[in-house]
């Protein structure tokens, strides 16, 4: 096939998608039947079926047993704001993950000690099996599950200190920068990498989504003089949220 030329089923899917996005086919409207698509676009049954499969895979339509295929109501994405650290601005754990002061949120957390996996050890520059504190968070925005986060901190740094448990003690819930400062460790850099993948069943179950739907993963590591002191994976449902960065210009 020549470069830039689309197969027939993609051309049909593109046109139907445009009608959905333009509101011609409104949410909860029944998608034209396979016979109607075949007739309107002059294509075969196979092409019509494949076009419908594309729209279903993209999340624009859904099948209803015994009724047909209908246009899905797509949520308007809400913003998850992230920014570089500013003293007094990102003190709480929730503010560490959502930098918009206008957004109200809560979180639940569970911490356990474990041996570092090979992947976590590489990120923290420790040996596999070294002890770390693993903390899992579920963040809610206005009561709605919004983010999951799993963080790991080397117990060689925080063990037997007042900040060993991120959510307990005098600085519980204050965020990495403040907690590390309490044990004379100055966090001076943070690196974030953003990727996307299908959501795992356990993740989407906690976030109120569908297994396999795309999630955004923010992999973050805090450093003090080049030494990693905490690393975390923040999981955000891509269908309901978008990530916006506010970065200072120096």
Buried (B, 14 or more C-beta within 10 A) or exposed (E): EEEEEEEBBBBBBBEBBEBBEEEEBEEEBEBBEBEEBBEEBEBEEEBBBBBBEBBBEEEBBBEEEEEEBBBBEEEEEBEBBBBBBEEEEBBBBBBBBBBBEEBEBEBEBEBEEEEBBEEBBEBBEBEEEBEBBBBBBBBBBEEEBBBBBBBBBBBEBBEEBBBBBBBEBEBBBBBBBBBBBBBEBEBEEBEBEBEEEEBBEEBBEBBEBBEEBBBBBBBBBBBBEEEBBBBBBBBBBBBBBEBEEEEEEE
